[in-house]
Amino acid sequence: MRRPSVAELRPVVHPPGVKDRRSGEHWAGRMYMREISLRVDRYLVNTRVTPNRVTYVMTLAGALAAPALLVPGVWGAVLGVVMVQLYLLFDCVDGELARWKKQYSLSGVYLDRVAAYLCDAAVLVGLGLRAADIWGEGRIDWLWAFLGTLAALGAILIKAETDLVGVARHQGGMPPVKEAASEPRSSGMALARRAAGALKFHRLILGIEASLVILLVAVIDAIGGDLFYTRLTVAVMAGIALLQTLLHLVSVLASSRLK
């Protein structure tokens, strides 16, 4: 069977609105990964590969970010970035494959969310263990592993706070929330939310951004010959995760999402 061209795939797998979703599309997807995934789609659309199988591979790639980061030195950080980029690639491919084959399922949506939780957590836990220097010759400092796990817990809770809005509305017999409802009712809260959105500091604890930061500090630490900046990064990310967990909860409660 003839492989469809990128031009034939694009209008089907990238319908209007896919790349413009406010909360459903990552900047890396818009910038480059959607173009790469289109080329991968060509080799999968005429096979027996299902969207859910791609999602399983995506989940595995995200989870492998943690052990990848345990490899000492810059190469471990490089492997971590590779695993997260593969996660992002397959995250694009599974939805595109579902649109082309018209194979939609609630289990696919559920697995996609599980993978998102797992990838973010794996990167931050891996960072914490990396900072603890578990393969070093000295004493393992478990404080850094604890802080990495704390950051991972915060990243998961932030996603849960968003997802639980849908759960609460469903159990209350209400329709799904609209994008406009995410705006806080208070003008002061709305201003604070826009300021936080402009700074985008919360993105540092997302798997894709965090993996790139880890690579940067790994290079700096390789030059310095220690783990100072890796450990500083763990502390900063743990602080961001705790602060953002609280701020996001307040943002949800101050908006119209539960009204």
PyMOL commands that set and color helices and strands:
alter all, ss='L'
color gray80, all
select helices_A, chain A and resi 6-13+27-41+51-63+65-69+73-101+106-132+142-171+179-182+187-199+201-205+207-224+228-254
alter helices_A, ss='H'
color red, helices_A
deselect
rebuild
show_as cartoon
